[in-house]
């Protein structure tokens, strides 16, 4: 029997993935247990949630008394989404961040120039996407904090050096490093339906230095080595049109729409849009604006593609890109 999980449950599940400590996990798990449909198809998932809740509560007590160990990074998500850039040494990660954002990472021909996460905001029309460059991964080097950063993100940009004969092996190693930690680079983001401890993370394979000779053969060899259920985009940063095409692909990869808000009785400014998933509704927008607003929302008025100008709608009204919404509570 399918689980048929509700959008409200899926929101709570995403917040659980993005929780930064055990106290936040406890709060999210409790909400997930309240929201999960109660039927035979979710019995195993309910049991997994209860087990996770018990572990999280135990971890809360441990964290209160134990000293903090190791480096931890908390990078609040911004913009339309948070994407983590990962790859092998010299795979083009830092060049990607430098070319698509205003961040200034160290870009050099020698390996391991990136030593800690660095965030930058990629503009796309009137929206932005947060990109986070990370230290390289090898078969013997994997910073422990990279696991949680990826699991809490909206997706991954996996860099593959199209000019290097080592790229197929090195990139396969990265996939295996995450898989061994129950994190699957995939074509979707969310928990595995059969194993709640395993997380799928939506991934885009970014082939850098894509104009290099024999790039096609290297990509084909890589795809023969490991399962790659995700899409790819080739980029040659020395060509401006190639970099701009990657920018478009990254925004499209998030699968979101822009929605503008206005105050009652005031003109629409149509700047700084909120972003919600494609197919999202008024309730999704209200939660994005403020959780308390979502709880007290009475109705909304919409201008744009999804409704007649000024039409009054309810919480479940599906929105379209560039709609303008007036929320009433």
N, C-alpha and C positions, 0 to 999 in steps of 0.2 A: 504494500500500500504506500503510495507517495506521501511525503511529509506535508506538502502544501503549506509551506511556511509563509506567514503573512509579511507584508512590507514592514510592519512595526517590529516584528521579531528580527527581520534582517537588519534593520537599523541598530537594534540592540546588539546583535552579533558583531556588526562592524565596530561599534564602540568598544566591545570586549576585546577585539583584535588590537585596537589602538590604545588600550589601557596601559598606563605607564607604571603602575604598581599594583600590588595585590588588593589594596582597599578598593581601587577602581574596578578591578576584576570581580570582586565580590558583589559590588553594586550592579554591575552589568549582568552577571550570571543570575542574580535574583530576579532582575527584570526579564531576562530571557525565559526563565522558568514560569513567570506569570503570563508571558505572552505566547508561549509555544502552544499550538493546537494539541489538545489532549485526545489522542486516538491511537490505535494500534500501530499506525505507521510511524509514530514518533516515540514509541516506548523506549527504544534503545538510546535515542538522542536524549530523552529526559533523564535516563539513568546516567549517561555520560555527563550531562550538565550537573546533576547532583554530586557526582564524584568530583568534578572540577571545582564545584563550590566548596566542598569539604576541604579539598587541598588548598584552595585559595585562602580560606579562613585560617587554616593552619599556618600558611605562609605569612599572613598578616602578623600573627603572634611572633613568628620567628624573626621577621624583619624589625619588629619593635625592639628586640633584645640583641640582635646580631649586628656587628659593624658592617658598614658597606664595603664591598669588595669589587675591584676592577673598575674600569672606566664605563660610565653610562652617559648616553647622549639623549636629550629630550629636545626634539626639534618640532615645535608646534606646527601643524599643517596650515598652509596658507593658500589662497587662490583657488582655482578650480579643482586642484588635486595635488597630491604629493607623490612624486615618482622618484624612486631610488635608482641611481646609476651605478651599476656594478660591472666588473670585468677583470680580466687578467692584467698584469703589468703591461704598460704601453699599449693598451687596447683602444685608446682614444677617449676615455671617460672625461678626463679634465678638459680636453679640447672641445668636447661636446658642451660642457658647462660654460666654458669661456665664450664659445661662439653663439650660444643661444640665450645667454643671460648677461647681466652686467657684473657677475662675480669674476674674480681674478685669481683662479687657482694656479698653482705652479704647473706649467706645461713644459716637459723636457724629454729628451730622448732616452734618459736613463730611467730604470724602474723605481717604483715605490716613492714617487714624488708626492703623492697624496697620503698624508699620515693620519688625518682625522676627517670626519664628514664636513663638507662645505655646501651650504645651500645657496641657490640663486633663483630669481624669479624670471621665468621665460614669458615675455609678452606675446599675446596672440589676439589681434584686433583689440577689443576693449576688455579682454580677460587676461589672467596670468596663470601660469602653472609653476608649481614649486619643484625644482630639480635639485637633488642632493647627490653630489659626488662622494664616493667612499673609497677607502683604501683598497688596493688590489687584492685579489684572492688567488691563492695557489694551492697545490696539494699539501703544502706544509705551513701555510699562513692563512688564518681565518680569524679575524678579530671577533671575539664572542658577541659584542654588541651589534654586529651586522645582522644577526638573526632577528632580533626584535625590531630593528629599524625596518627591515623588509616586511616582516609579518604584519606590521602596523600600517603599512603604506597602501596607497591606492593601486600601485603597480610598480613594475621594474623595467628599466631600460638596460638590457644585457648587451654590452659592447663586444664586438667580434672584429679583430683586426684582419681585414680582407687582404692585407699585403704579407701576412706572416704564415709560414708553413706550420708554426706551432699553434696557431689559433684554434684549430679543431680540437686538439687534445686539451688545451688550456681552458677552453670554454666548456667542454664536457666535464672537466674537473669541477668547475664552479657549480654546474647543475647538480653533480653528485654530492658536492659539499653541502648544499642546501637540502637535497633529498635525504641524506643521512641524518639530518636534523628535522625531519618530518615537515619540510617546506618544499612544495612542488612548484617550480616555475611552469606556468600553465597558461591556458587561454581564458581564465576567469579568476576572480578573487572570492574567497570564501572557504569555510571549513569543508573538509571531505565528508560526504554523506555517510560513508561507512566507518570513518575513524575520526572522531572529533578532535583528536590530538594533532591531526595533519591538516595543514593549511595550504590551499592553492593560491598563488599570487599571479595575477595577470601580467604577462611579460611580452615585451616587444624586443625582438632581436635587431640591434642596430649594427649594421655592417659598416664599419669605418674604413677609410682608404679604399673605397669600393671600386675605384678605377684601376686598381692594381692588376697587373697581369696574373692570370690563374686564380682570380678571386672566386669565380664560379666553381672551380674544382674544389677549392677549400671549403666552400659552403656545402657542397654536395657531400664531401667526406664527413663533415660535422653532422649532417642530418642522418647519415648512415650509422654514426657512432651512438647517438642518443635519440630518444624520443623528443621531438620538438613540436608540440601542438600549438605553438604560438606563431604569430605573423612576423615578418621581417621588413626592414626598410634599409636600403643602401644609402650611404651618404659620402660625399667627397667634399670636405669643408673648403677646399680651395676653389670650389665652384659655388658662387652665391646662391644660384637657383636650387642646388642640391640641399644646402642648409635650410633654405626656406621651405622646401618640400618636407623636410624632416620636422620642422616646426609645426606645419599643418597636420602631419601624421600623429605627432605626440598629442596635440589637442584632441584630435578625433579619437585617439586611443582611449581617452577618459570617458567617452560616451556620455557627455553631459550637455545641458542646454543652459543658456543665459536667461535670467529673468530679472527685470527691473522692478523696483518697488517705488511707490509714491505715497505721500501723506494725504489723507482725505482733504479735499478742497484745495490742494496745492498742485501746480503743474508738474508733469513728469520731467525729471532731469535726464534720465536714460544714461547714467554713468555708474561705474562701479557695480555691475550686475552681480547678483547671487547666481551660483550654479547649482543645479540639481540634476539627478540622473535623467536621461531621456525616458519619457513615459511617466515622469514625476508629476505630482499634483500639488494642489494648494497646501495640503497638510505637510508635504515634504518641504515646501518653501517656508512655511511658518516655523517648522523646527529649525531650519537653517538660520532664520532671522533671530529667534530666541525661543527657548523651550517653554518659558512661561506664556509667551504669546500663543504658541501652539495649543496650550491647554485652555486658554480663554477665548480663542478665535470663534467668532459667530458666523461671519460670512466674508466674502471677498468680492471685489469688482475687478474685471479684467478688460484690458485693451490689447488687441493684437490678433494673431492668427487663430487662436483657440476659441475666441468668443467675439460676439458683437461688441463694439466699443462701449465700455461701461457696464457690460452685462454682470448681473449678480450671480455668483456661483457658490457652491459648497466646497467642503474640504476635498472631495474626491474628484474635482474637476481637473482633467489632465491639461497640462500647460505645454506650450510650444516655444521654441527658441525666439527670444527677443520680445516675449509678452511683457506687458507692464501690469502690475498687480497692486491693488489697494486693499490692505488687510484691515478688517474691522473686528474689534474685540470689546 
